[in-house]
Amino acid sequence: MTLSSPVDAETAYRAISSRDPRYDGRLYVGVVSTGIYCRPSCPARTPRPENCTYFTAAAAAVAAGFRACRRCRPDALPGSRDWDVRSDLAARALRGIADGLVDTAGVRGLADAVHVSERHLHRVLVEQVGASPVQLARTRRSQLARMLLDQTSLGMADIAFAAGFSSVRQFNEVMREQFGAAPSTLRRTPREARVEAEGRVPPTGATVTLRLRCTEPFDADSWWGHVAHRAVPGLEVTVVGDDFSRSVRRLVRAPGGPVEVEVTLAADRAPGAVPVRLTLTSLGDLAPTVARLRRWLDLDADPHAIDEALRTDVLLAPLVDSRPGLRVAGTVDPFELAVKAVLGQQVSTVGALTLAARLVAAWGEPGLGGLALFPTAEQLAGVGPDALRTIGLTGARASALHHVATAVADGLPCARRRTARRSGRRSWHSPASGRGRPTTSPCAPSATPTCSPRATSCCDGRSVSSAAGTPGRWT
């Protein structure tokens, strides 16, 4: 028995012997005798202990020479949220890979983004995850391509480029490596039969309907209630249908152009998936948009692990039992969340939404379906504090918002605050605090919480707004 994960071998084998679904997505077992890796809950016969090798990532199993099981489909599992709540180098690199940074800028661009050399980045990821940056990116592309093969009737070339592959040849090679079969054979039924039997309509243009996997339970009511209560007019539209289905529609900014996304939470939603519809300007924007939607819906959370930890508190235990599967709504735009954090200071929810709606109406970019894109940091930095006051902001609030926009436009990353010495990044200094002392005063308490520690895995609104609390300089 070989172990490549922090879970001890005895616990790991007990999990696969009992087919414990709580370990799905957190643990993968490679069977040496068959060359296949599975999820712990795979219904196949339990392998002998000496034939098992355990991994914490699907990419690590592939890098070790295993291919995905066609029966339990470990490649279709939600990702692990463990990396989203960490701020170390490996976690930041994995978030960059999930956002498609390797596809657009290569491994060198990813290394530059986390401020280390390519060699050091490779060493850290192999040590902690079990796979190199290139292997992790290839696994990410193949998993997205497999989802498109199963859920859409896109052609092979369209799927290849939508998943981030540079050529159809590379697409075929990687899919054979990951799944042991050509892409065309992975489709379970012919194209026409699949569309007729499952009610799927071939995408027209660049409109794609997908089912994003998640681990049940998923409290859709609480997530939708949070989003609907804070929907900004002109930016988001929420609808409750006659059949009690609920949907939210908005635009997401992407390199190829705006993407219209619609999340539908039906009363009879199939367990383990959330249906979304995307209208893309370019199919190349599919992968990063899906990654943003997964963060917005908190689909990579592990509800079993969360509930188990919270139940240890005698006061929280009954609350957890009454509302299992609660998720923390994230964001599709880190800068948007930072601006909302500033607008929501010391005002009611209705007041904050009114200010945000005026901001979008004044400087948002009109898009599809009567919606608008949220203004960019560069746009708000260019309008100046006086113009921001015209939407009803006080002088101090307009100045703070302008400083936030200016800092982000000048390169301040919307991420967890780390010291400049540790991360190698520049830091914001206030004239009052001195050259070597970054401003750290927190923003005032908000009557309308817009974010939480887990919701802001890609953006910490307080770290941005605190940096802009006093006029300062970017160094």
The 8 nearest C-alpha neighbors of each residue, nearest first, counted from 0:
[[1, 49, 51, 48, 52, 50, 2, 8],
 [2, 0, 52, 51, 53, 3, 49, 8],
 [1, 3, 53, 52, 4, 8, 0, 54],
 [4, 2, 54, 53, 1, 52, 5, 55],
 [3, 5, 54, 6, 55, 2, 53, 7],
 [6, 4, 7, 3, 55, 2, 54, 8],
 [7, 5, 4, 11, 8, 10, 2, 26],
 [8, 6, 10, 9, 11, 5, 2, 4],
 [7, 9, 11, 10, 12, 2, 6, 0],
 [8, 10, 12, 11, 7, 13, 6, 14],
 [11, 9, 13, 7, 8, 12, 14, 6],
 [12, 10, 8, 14, 13, 9, 7, 6],
 [11, 13, 15, 14, 9, 10, 16, 8],
 [12, 14, 16, 10, 11, 15, 17, 9],
 [15, 13, 11, 19, 12, 17, 16, 18],
 [16, 14, 39, 18, 12, 17, 13, 40],
 [17, 15, 13, 18, 14, 12, 45, 19],
 [16, 18, 19, 15, 14, 13, 40, 39],
 [19, 17, 40, 15, 39, 16, 14, 20],
 [18, 20, 14, 17, 40, 21, 39, 22],
 [21, 19, 40, 23, 22, 18, 39, 14],
 [22, 20, 19, 23, 303, 304, 301, 25],
 [23, 21, 25, 20, 26, 24, 19, 39],
 [24, 22, 20, 25, 21, 38, 39, 26],
 [23, 25, 76, 26, 78, 77, 22, 79],
 [26, 24, 22, 23, 55, 79, 27, 56],
 [25, 27, 55, 22, 24, 54, 23, 28],
 [26, 28, 54, 38, 53, 37, 55, 39],
 [29, 27, 53, 36, 37, 52, 51, 54],
 [28, 30, 36, 52, 51, 35, 53, 31],
 [31, 29, 51, 50, 35, 32, 33, 34],
 [30, 32, 50, 34, 33, 29, 51, 52],
 [31, 33, 30, 34, 50, 35, 46, 51],
 [34, 32, 35, 31, 30, 29, 65, 36],
 [33, 35, 65, 31, 30, 32, 66, 36],
 [36, 34, 66, 65, 33, 30, 68, 67],
 [35, 37, 29, 67, 28, 65, 68, 66],
 [38, 36, 28, 68, 73, 27, 41, 39],
 [37, 39, 73, 27, 40, 41, 23, 28],
 [40, 38, 15, 18, 41, 23, 14, 19],
 [39, 41, 18, 20, 19, 38, 15, 42],
 [40, 42, 71, 43, 38, 39, 37, 18],
 [43, 41, 40, 44, 71, 18, 70, 45],
 [44, 42, 41, 45, 70, 71, 46, 40],
 [45, 43, 46, 42, 41, 16, 47, 15],
 [44, 46, 16, 43, 47, 15, 42, 41],
 [47, 45, 44, 48, 50, 30, 51, 49],
 [46, 48, 50, 49, 45, 51, 30, 0],
 [49, 47, 50, 51, 0, 46, 12, 52],
 [48, 50, 0, 47, 51, 1, 52, 46],
 [51, 49, 31, 48, 47, 30, 0, 32],
 [52, 50, 30, 0, 48, 49, 29, 28],
 [51, 53, 1, 29, 28, 2, 0, 30],
 [52, 54, 28, 2, 3, 27, 29, 4],
 [55, 53, 27, 3, 4, 56, 26, 60],
 [54, 56, 26, 4, 25, 27, 57, 128],
 [57, 55, 59, 58, 54, 128, 60, 27],
 [56, 58, 60, 59, 61, 27, 74, 55],
 [59, 57, 61, 56, 135, 60, 138, 62],
 [58, 60, 129, 130, 62, 56, 57, 61],
 [59, 61, 63, 57, 58, 62, 65, 54],
 [62, 60, 65, 58, 64, 63, 59, 66],
 [61, 63, 59, 64, 60, 130, 58, 134],
 [64, 62, 60, 61, 65, 59, 129, 130],
 [63, 65, 61, 62, 60, 66, 34, 176],
 [66, 64, 61, 34, 35, 60, 36, 63],
 [67, 65, 35, 178, 177, 61, 36, 179],
 [68, 66, 178, 36, 35, 69, 73, 177],
 [67, 69, 70, 37, 72, 35, 36, 71],
 [70, 68, 72, 71, 67, 178, 73, 37],
 [69, 71, 68, 72, 41, 43, 42, 37],
 [70, 72, 41, 73, 68, 69, 37, 38],
 [73, 71, 74, 69, 68, 75, 70, 67],
 [74, 72, 38, 75, 76, 37, 71, 67],
 [73, 75, 72, 76, 142, 67, 57, 145],
 [76, 74, 73, 72, 77, 142, 212, 146],
 [75, 77, 73, 74, 24, 78, 212, 23],
 [78, 76, 213, 299, 212, 24, 75, 79],
 [77, 79, 299, 24, 76, 80, 298, 25],
 [78, 80, 81, 299, 24, 25, 77, 82],
 [79, 81, 299, 83, 300, 82, 78, 84],
 [82, 80, 79, 83, 84, 85, 300, 90],
 [81, 83, 90, 85, 80, 84, 79, 93],
 [84, 82, 80, 456, 81, 85, 90, 94],
 [83, 85, 82, 81, 456, 453, 86, 80],
 [86, 84, 82, 83, 87, 90, 81, 91],
 [85, 87, 90, 91, 88, 84, 415, 83],
 [88, 86, 90, 89, 85, 91, 92, 82],
 [87, 89, 91, 90, 92, 86, 113, 123],
 [90, 88, 92, 91, 87, 124, 93, 123],
 [89, 91, 82, 93, 92, 87, 88, 85],
 [92, 90, 94, 88, 93, 89, 86, 95],
 [91, 93, 95, 89, 90, 94, 88, 96],
 [94, 92, 96, 90, 95, 91, 89, 97],
 [93, 95, 97, 91, 92, 96, 90, 98],
 [96, 94, 92, 98, 93, 97, 100, 91],
 [95, 97, 93, 99, 98, 100, 94, 101],
 [98, 96, 94, 99, 95, 93, 290, 139],
 [99, 97, 287, 95, 96, 100, 290, 94],
 [100, 98, 96, 102, 97, 101, 287, 95],
 [99, 101, 103, 102, 95, 96, 104, 98],
 [100, 102, 105, 104, 106, 99, 103, 96],
 [103, 101, 99, 100, 105, 104, 163, 136],
 [102, 104, 100, 101, 105, 99, 108, 163],
 [105, 103, 108, 101, 100, 102, 106, 109],
 [104, 106, 101, 108, 107, 102, 103, 109],
 [105, 107, 109, 108, 101, 110, 132, 104],
 [106, 108, 110, 105, 109, 117, 111, 104],
 [107, 109, 104, 111, 105, 106, 110, 112],
 [110, 108, 106, 112, 107, 111, 101, 100],
 [111, 109, 107, 113, 115, 112, 117, 108],
 [110, 112, 114, 108, 109, 113, 107, 115],
 [113, 111, 109, 110, 114, 108, 115, 95],
 [112, 114, 110, 111, 115, 109, 92, 91],
 [115, 113, 111, 112, 110, 423, 422, 116],
 [116, 114, 110, 113, 111, 119, 120, 117],
 [115, 117, 119, 118, 110, 120, 114, 111],
 [118, 116, 120, 110, 119, 107, 121, 115],
 [117, 119, 121, 116, 120, 122, 115, 123],
 [118, 120, 122, 116, 121, 117, 123, 115],
 [121, 119, 117, 123, 122, 118, 116, 124],
 [122, 120, 118, 124, 119, 131, 123, 117],
 [121, 123, 119, 125, 120, 124, 126, 118],
 [124, 122, 126, 120, 125, 121, 127, 119],
 [125, 123, 127, 128, 126, 121, 122, 131],
 [124, 126, 129, 130, 122, 131, 128, 123],
 [125, 127, 123, 124, 129, 128, 122, 130],
 [128, 126, 124, 125, 129, 123, 89, 130],
 [129, 127, 124, 125, 130, 126, 59, 56],
 [128, 130, 125, 59, 126, 127, 124, 131],
 [131, 129, 125, 59, 128, 134, 62, 58],
 [130, 132, 134, 125, 133, 121, 124, 135],
 [133, 131, 135, 134, 136, 121, 106, 130],
 [132, 134, 136, 131, 135, 137, 106, 101],
 [135, 133, 137, 131, 136, 132, 130, 138],
 [136, 134, 132, 138, 58, 133, 137, 131],
 [135, 137, 139, 133, 134, 138, 96, 132],
 [138, 136, 134, 140, 139, 135, 133, 141],
 [137, 139, 141, 135, 140, 136, 58, 142],
 [138, 140, 136, 142, 137, 141, 135, 143],
 [141, 139, 162, 137, 143, 138, 142, 163],
 [140, 142, 144, 138, 143, 139, 145, 174],
 [143, 141, 145, 139, 144, 140, 74, 138],
 [142, 144, 146, 140, 145, 141, 162, 147],
 [143, 145, 141, 147, 142, 146, 162, 158],
 [146, 144, 148, 142, 147, 143, 141, 149],
 [145, 147, 143, 149, 144, 148, 150, 142],
 [148, 146, 144, 150, 151, 145, 149, 143],
 [149, 147, 145, 146, 150, 151, 186, 144],
 [150, 148, 146, 147, 151, 186, 145, 187],
 [149, 151, 147, 148, 146, 209, 152, 210],
 [152, 150, 147, 153, 148, 149, 201, 199],
 [151, 153, 201, 190, 154, 148, 202, 150],
 [152, 154, 151, 157, 158, 155, 201, 202],
 [155, 153, 157, 156, 158, 152, 159, 148],
 [154, 156, 158, 157, 159, 153, 182, 183],
 [155, 157, 159, 158, 154, 167, 160, 166],
 [158, 156, 154, 159, 160, 155, 161, 153],
 [157, 159, 161, 155, 156, 160, 162, 144],
 [160, 158, 156, 164, 162, 157, 161, 170],
 [159, 161, 163, 164, 162, 157, 158, 283],
 [162, 160, 283, 282, 158, 163, 159, 285],
 [161, 163, 140, 160, 144, 159, 143, 164],
 [164, 162, 160, 161, 140, 102, 165, 283],
 [163, 165, 160, 159, 166, 170, 162, 169],
 [164, 166, 163, 160, 169, 167, 159, 170],
 [167, 165, 169, 168, 164, 170, 159, 160],
 [166, 168, 170, 169, 159, 156, 171, 165],
 [167, 169, 171, 170, 166, 172, 165, 173],
 [170, 168, 172, 166, 167, 171, 173, 164],
 [169, 171, 167, 168, 173, 172, 159, 164],
 [172, 170, 168, 174, 169, 173, 175, 167],
 [173, 171, 169, 175, 170, 174, 176, 168],
 [172, 174, 176, 175, 170, 171, 177, 169],
 [175, 173, 177, 171, 176, 172, 178, 141],
 [176, 174, 179, 180, 172, 173, 181, 178],
 [175, 177, 173, 174, 179, 178, 172, 66],
 [176, 178, 174, 66, 175, 179, 173, 61],
 [179, 177, 66, 67, 175, 180, 174, 176],
 [178, 180, 175, 176, 177, 66, 174, 181],
 [181, 179, 175, 178, 182, 184, 174, 185],
 [180, 182, 175, 183, 184, 171, 174, 185],
 [183, 181, 185, 184, 174, 180, 171, 186],
 [182, 184, 181, 185, 186, 155, 180, 148],
 [183, 185, 186, 182, 181, 180, 187, 188],
 [186, 184, 182, 183, 187, 181, 180, 148],
 [187, 185, 184, 188, 183, 148, 149, 189],
 [186, 188, 185, 189, 184, 149, 193, 148],
 [189, 187, 186, 193, 190, 192, 191, 185],
 [190, 188, 192, 191, 193, 187, 186, 194],
 [189, 191, 193, 192, 152, 194, 188, 186],
 [192, 190, 194, 193, 189, 195, 188, 152],
 [191, 193, 195, 189, 194, 190, 196, 188],
 [194, 192, 190, 196, 191, 195, 188, 197],
 [193, 195, 199, 191, 198, 192, 197, 196],
 [196, 194, 192, 198, 193, 197, 191, 199],
 [197, 195, 193, 194, 198, 192, 199, 191],
 [198, 196, 199, 194, 195, 193, 192, 200],
 [197, 199, 195, 194, 196, 200, 193, 201],
 [200, 198, 194, 197, 201, 195, 151, 193],
 [199, 201, 194, 202, 198, 152, 151, 195],
 [202, 200, 152, 203, 199, 151, 153, 194],
 [203, 201, 206, 207, 200, 204, 205, 153],
 [204, 202, 206, 205, 201, 207, 200, 278],
 [203, 205, 206, 202, 279, 278, 207, 280],
 [204, 206, 279, 278, 203, 207, 282, 202],
 [207, 205, 278, 202, 277, 203, 204, 279],
 [206, 208, 277, 202, 276, 205, 209, 278],
 [209, 207, 276, 275, 277, 206, 274, 210],
 [210, 208, 275, 274, 211, 150, 276, 207],
 [209, 211, 274, 273, 272, 275, 212, 208],
 [212, 210, 273, 272, 209, 274, 213, 275],
 [211, 213, 272, 77, 271, 210, 273, 76],
 [214, 212, 271, 298, 77, 272, 215, 299],
 [213, 215, 271, 216, 301, 77, 217, 212],
 [216, 214, 217, 271, 213, 270, 324, 302],
 [215, 217, 324, 214, 218, 323, 302, 271],
 [216, 218, 324, 215, 219, 325, 214, 326],
 [219, 217, 324, 325, 220, 221, 216, 222],
 [218, 220, 222, 221, 217, 223, 264, 325],
 [221, 219, 223, 218, 222, 224, 264, 225],
 [220, 222, 224, 223, 219, 218, 225, 325],
 [223, 221, 219, 225, 224, 220, 328, 226],
 [222, 224, 226, 220, 225, 221, 227, 219],
 [225, 223, 221, 227, 222, 226, 228, 220],
 [224, 226, 222, 228, 223, 227, 221, 229],
 [225, 227, 223, 229, 228, 224, 230, 222],
 [228, 226, 230, 224, 229, 225, 223, 237],
 [229, 227, 225, 226, 230, 224, 223, 348],
 [228, 230, 226, 227, 231, 225, 352, 348],
 [231, 229, 227, 235, 228, 226, 232, 236],
 [230, 232, 234, 235, 352, 356, 233, 229],
 [233, 231, 234, 356, 235, 230, 236, 352],
 [232, 234, 370, 235, 371, 231, 356, 359],
 [233, 235, 231, 232, 371, 370, 249, 372],
 [234, 236, 249, 230, 231, 248, 233, 232],
 [237, 235, 248, 247, 249, 238, 230, 234],
 [236, 238, 247, 246, 227, 248, 235, 239],
 [239, 237, 246, 245, 240, 247, 236, 244],
 [238, 240, 245, 244, 243, 246, 241, 237],
 [241, 239, 244, 243, 242, 245, 238, 246],
 [240, 242, 243, 239, 244, 245, 238, 265],
 [241, 243, 240, 244, 266, 265, 239, 245],
 [244, 242, 240, 241, 239, 266, 245, 265],
 [245, 243, 265, 240, 266, 242, 264, 239],
 [246, 244, 239, 264, 238, 263, 265, 240],
 [245, 247, 263, 238, 262, 237, 264, 239],
 [246, 248, 237, 262, 236, 261, 238, 263],
 [247, 249, 261, 236, 260, 235, 237, 262],
 [248, 250, 235, 260, 259, 234, 236, 261],
 [251, 249, 259, 258, 372, 260, 257, 252],
 [252, 250, 258, 257, 259, 253, 249, 331],
 [251, 253, 257, 258, 256, 250, 372, 254],
 [252, 254, 256, 255, 257, 284, 251, 258],
 [255, 253, 256, 284, 252, 257, 281, 283],
 [254, 256, 281, 253, 280, 284, 257, 283],
 [255, 257, 253, 280, 254, 258, 252, 281],
 [258, 256, 252, 253, 251, 250, 280, 259],
 [259, 257, 279, 251, 250, 278, 260, 252],
 [258, 260, 250, 278, 277, 249, 251, 257],
 [261, 259, 277, 249, 248, 276, 250, 258],
 [260, 262, 248, 276, 275, 247, 263, 277],
 [263, 261, 275, 246, 247, 274, 248, 276],
 [264, 262, 246, 245, 274, 265, 275, 261],
 [265, 263, 245, 244, 246, 268, 262, 266],
 [266, 264, 244, 268, 267, 263, 245, 243],
 [265, 267, 244, 268, 243, 264, 242, 245],
 [266, 268, 265, 269, 244, 264, 270, 243],
 [269, 267, 265, 266, 270, 264, 273, 272],
 [268, 270, 267, 272, 271, 273, 265, 274],
 [271, 269, 272, 268, 215, 216, 273, 217],
 [270, 272, 213, 215, 212, 214, 269, 273],
 [271, 273, 212, 211, 210, 213, 270, 269],
 [272, 274, 211, 210, 275, 212, 264, 271],
 [275, 273, 210, 209, 263, 211, 262, 272],
 [276, 274, 262, 209, 261, 208, 263, 210],
 [275, 277, 208, 261, 260, 207, 209, 262],
 [278, 276, 260, 207, 206, 259, 279, 208],
 [279, 277, 206, 259, 258, 205, 207, 260],
 [280, 278, 258, 205, 281, 277, 206, 282],
 [279, 281, 256, 255, 258, 257, 205, 282],
 [282, 280, 283, 279, 255, 284, 205, 256],
 [283, 281, 161, 284, 285, 279, 205, 280],
 [282, 284, 161, 281, 285, 160, 163, 286],
 [285, 283, 282, 281, 286, 287, 288, 253],
 [284, 286, 288, 282, 283, 287, 161, 289],
 [285, 287, 289, 288, 284, 162, 290, 99],
 [288, 286, 98, 290, 289, 285, 99, 284],
 [289, 287, 291, 285, 290, 286, 284, 292],
 [288, 290, 292, 286, 291, 287, 285, 293],
 [289, 291, 287, 293, 288, 292, 98, 286],
 [292, 290, 288, 331, 294, 289, 293, 295],
 [293, 291, 295, 289, 294, 290, 296, 288],
 [292, 294, 290, 298, 296, 291, 295, 297],
 [295, 293, 297, 291, 292, 296, 329, 290],
 [294, 296, 329, 330, 292, 293, 328, 297],
 [295, 297, 293, 298, 294, 328, 292, 329],
 [298, 296, 294, 295, 299, 293, 300, 326],
 [297, 299, 213, 293, 296, 300, 294, 77],
 [300, 298, 80, 78, 77, 79, 297, 301],
 [299, 301, 80, 298, 297, 302, 79, 326],
 [300, 302, 303, 304, 305, 299, 214, 80],
 [303, 301, 305, 324, 304, 306, 300, 216],
 [302, 304, 306, 305, 301, 307, 21, 324],
 [303, 305, 307, 302, 301, 306, 308, 21],
 [306, 304, 302, 308, 307, 303, 309, 301],
 [307, 305, 309, 303, 308, 304, 302, 310],
 [306, 308, 304, 310, 305, 309, 303, 311],
 [307, 309, 305, 306, 310, 311, 304, 312],
 [310, 308, 306, 311, 307, 312, 315, 305],
 [311, 309, 316, 312, 307, 308, 306, 315],
 [310, 312, 309, 308, 313, 316, 307, 315],
 [313, 311, 310, 315, 314, 309, 316, 308],
 [312, 314, 316, 315, 311, 310, 317, 309],
 [315, 313, 312, 316, 317, 318, 310, 311],
 [314, 316, 318, 312, 313, 317, 319, 310],
 [315, 317, 310, 319, 313, 318, 314, 312],
 [318, 316, 320, 319, 315, 321, 314, 313],
 [319, 317, 321, 315, 320, 316, 322, 314],
 [318, 320, 316, 322, 317, 321, 323, 315],
 [321, 319, 317, 318, 322, 323, 316, 306],
 [320, 322, 318, 319, 317, 323, 316, 324],
 [323, 321, 319, 320, 318, 325, 324, 218],
 [324, 322, 319, 325, 320, 321, 216, 218],
 [323, 325, 217, 216, 218, 302, 326, 322],
 [324, 326, 218, 323, 322, 217, 221, 327],
 [327, 325, 297, 328, 324, 222, 218, 217],
 [326, 328, 454, 297, 329, 325, 453, 222],
 [327, 329, 295, 296, 454, 297, 326, 222],
 [330, 328, 295, 454, 294, 327, 455, 297],
 [329, 331, 295, 332, 333, 294, 336, 328],
 [330, 332, 291, 295, 292, 333, 251, 329],
 [331, 333, 335, 330, 334, 336, 251, 252],
 [334, 332, 458, 336, 335, 413, 457, 337],
 [335, 333, 337, 336, 332, 338, 413, 376],
 [334, 336, 338, 332, 333, 337, 339, 373],
 [335, 337, 339, 333, 334, 338, 340, 460],
 [336, 338, 460, 334, 340, 335, 339, 333],
 [339, 337, 341, 335, 340, 336, 342, 334],
 [340, 338, 342, 336, 341, 337, 343, 335],
 [339, 341, 337, 343, 338, 342, 460, 449],
 [342, 340, 338, 339, 343, 344, 464, 400],
 [343, 341, 339, 340, 351, 344, 338, 354],
 [342, 344, 351, 340, 341, 447, 346, 339],
 [343, 345, 445, 346, 342, 341, 443, 446],
 [346, 344, 445, 446, 343, 444, 347, 443],
 [347, 345, 344, 343, 446, 350, 351, 348],
 [348, 346, 350, 349, 446, 351, 447, 345],
 [347, 349, 351, 350, 447, 352, 346, 343],
 [350, 348, 352, 347, 351, 353, 346, 229],
 [349, 351, 347, 353, 348, 352, 346, 354],
 [350, 352, 343, 348, 354, 353, 349, 342],
 [353, 351, 355, 349, 354, 350, 231, 356],
 [354, 352, 350, 356, 351, 355, 349, 357],
 [353, 355, 357, 351, 352, 356, 358, 350],
 [354, 356, 358, 352, 357, 353, 351, 359],
 [357, 355, 359, 353, 358, 354, 232, 231],
 [358, 356, 360, 354, 355, 359, 390, 361],
 [357, 359, 355, 361, 356, 360, 362, 354],
 [358, 360, 363, 356, 357, 362, 361, 373],
 [361, 359, 357, 358, 363, 362, 356, 233],
 [360, 362, 358, 359, 357, 363, 390, 356],
 [363, 361, 359, 374, 360, 358, 364, 378],
 [364, 362, 359, 374, 373, 372, 371, 360],
 [363, 365, 372, 371, 366, 362, 374, 373],
 [366, 364, 371, 370, 363, 372, 369, 367],
 [365, 367, 371, 370, 364, 369, 368, 372],
 [366, 368, 369, 370, 259, 365, 371, 250],
 [369, 367, 370, 366, 259, 371, 249, 365],
 [368, 370, 367, 366, 371, 365, 233, 234],
 [371, 369, 233, 368, 366, 234, 367, 365],
 [370, 372, 365, 366, 364, 234, 363, 233],
 [373, 371, 364, 363, 250, 374, 365, 234],
 [372, 374, 363, 359, 371, 375, 335, 364],
 [375, 373, 363, 362, 378, 372, 359, 376],
 [376, 374, 378, 377, 373, 379, 334, 404],
 [375, 377, 404, 408, 379, 378, 380, 407],
 [376, 378, 380, 408, 375, 379, 381, 404],
 [377, 379, 375, 381, 376, 380, 374, 382],
 [380, 378, 381, 376, 382, 377, 404, 375],
 [381, 379, 405, 404, 377, 378, 401, 382],
 [380, 382, 378, 379, 383, 377, 405, 376],
 [383, 381, 379, 380, 386, 378, 384, 387],
 [382, 384, 385, 381, 386, 380, 401, 387],
 [385, 383, 387, 397, 398, 386, 401, 388],
 [386, 384, 388, 387, 383, 389, 397, 394],
 [385, 387, 388, 389, 384, 383, 382, 390],
 [388, 386, 384, 389, 385, 397, 390, 383],
 [387, 389, 392, 385, 386, 390, 391, 397],
 [388, 390, 387, 391, 386, 392, 385, 384],
 [391, 389, 388, 357, 392, 387, 354, 358],
 [392, 390, 389, 388, 393, 354, 387, 357],
 [393, 391, 388, 397, 396, 390, 394, 387],
 [394, 392, 396, 395, 397, 388, 391, 398],
 [393, 395, 397, 396, 398, 388, 392, 384],
 [396, 394, 398, 393, 397, 399, 392, 400],
 [395, 397, 399, 393, 398, 394, 392, 400],
 [398, 396, 384, 400, 394, 399, 395, 387],
 [397, 399, 401, 395, 384, 396, 400, 394],
 [400, 398, 396, 402, 401, 467, 397, 468],
 [401, 399, 403, 397, 402, 398, 396, 404],
 [400, 402, 398, 404, 403, 399, 380, 384],
 [401, 403, 467, 405, 399, 404, 400, 406],
 [404, 402, 400, 406, 467, 401, 405, 464],
 [405, 403, 376, 380, 401, 407, 402, 406],
 [404, 406, 380, 402, 408, 403, 407, 409],
 [405, 407, 409, 403, 411, 408, 404, 402],
 [408, 406, 411, 410, 404, 409, 405, 376],
 [409, 407, 405, 377, 376, 410, 406, 404],
 [410, 408, 406, 407, 405, 411, 473, 404],
 [409, 411, 407, 408, 412, 406, 405, 425],
 [410, 412, 407, 406, 409, 413, 408, 425],
 [413, 411, 414, 410, 407, 458, 415, 463],
 [412, 414, 458, 333, 459, 457, 411, 334],
 [415, 413, 458, 457, 412, 459, 416, 456],
 [414, 416, 459, 417, 458, 462, 413, 86],
 [415, 417, 462, 414, 418, 459, 463, 413],
 [418, 416, 422, 415, 419, 421, 420, 86],
 [417, 419, 420, 421, 422, 416, 426, 424],
 [418, 420, 424, 423, 422, 421, 425, 426],
 [421, 419, 418, 423, 422, 424, 417, 425],
 [422, 420, 418, 419, 423, 417, 424, 87],
 [423, 421, 419, 424, 420, 418, 417, 114],
 [422, 424, 419, 420, 421, 114, 425, 418],
 [425, 423, 419, 422, 426, 420, 114, 418],
 [424, 426, 419, 474, 423, 427, 473, 411],
 [427, 425, 419, 474, 428, 424, 437, 473],
 [426, 428, 473, 437, 466, 474, 472, 429],
 [429, 427, 437, 438, 472, 471, 434, 426],
 [428, 430, 471, 432, 431, 438, 469, 472],
 [431, 429, 432, 433, 471, 428, 434, 472],
 [432, 430, 429, 433, 469, 471, 428, 438],
 [431, 433, 429, 430, 436, 438, 437, 434],
 [434, 432, 436, 430, 435, 431, 429, 428],
 [433, 435, 436, 428, 432, 430, 429, 437],
 [434, 436, 433, 437, 428, 432, 426, 429],
 [435, 437, 433, 432, 434, 438, 428, 429],
 [438, 436, 428, 427, 439, 435, 426, 429],
 [437, 439, 428, 466, 429, 440, 436, 432],
 [440, 438, 437, 465, 441, 466, 462, 436],
 [439, 441, 465, 438, 442, 468, 466, 443],
 [442, 440, 465, 439, 461, 443, 462, 464],
 [441, 443, 465, 461, 464, 444, 440, 468],
 [442, 444, 445, 441, 344, 345, 440, 465],
 [445, 443, 442, 344, 446, 345, 441, 448],
 [446, 444, 344, 447, 345, 448, 343, 443],
 [445, 447, 345, 347, 346, 448, 344, 444],
 [446, 448, 445, 348, 343, 449, 347, 346],
 [449, 447, 450, 445, 446, 343, 340, 451],
 [450, 448, 340, 447, 339, 451, 336, 343],
 [449, 451, 448, 454, 455, 452, 460, 329],
 [450, 452, 454, 453, 455, 449, 327, 448],
 [453, 451, 454, 455, 450, 456, 459, 84],
 [454, 452, 455, 451, 456, 84, 327, 83],
 [455, 453, 329, 451, 452, 327, 456, 450],
 [456, 454, 458, 457, 459, 453, 452, 451],
 [455, 457, 83, 458, 454, 453, 84, 414],
 [458, 456, 414, 455, 333, 413, 459, 415],
 [459, 457, 414, 413, 455, 333, 456, 460],
 [458, 460, 455, 415, 461, 462, 414, 413],
 [459, 461, 337, 463, 462, 340, 464, 458],
 [462, 460, 464, 463, 459, 465, 442, 441],
 [461, 463, 465, 459, 460, 464, 416, 466],
 [464, 462, 466, 460, 461, 465, 403, 467],
 [463, 465, 467, 461, 466, 462, 403, 460],
 [466, 464, 468, 441, 467, 462, 442, 463],
 [465, 467, 463, 464, 468, 438, 427, 462],
 [466, 468, 402, 464, 403, 465, 469, 399],
 [467, 469, 465, 399, 466, 464, 470, 442],
 [470, 468, 467, 471, 429, 466, 399, 465],
 [471, 469, 467, 429, 468, 402, 472, 430],
 [472, 470, 429, 430, 428, 469, 473, 427],
 [471, 473, 428, 474, 429, 427, 470, 430],
 [472, 474, 427, 428, 471, 426, 406, 409],
 [473, 425, 426, 472, 427, 428, 434, 471]]
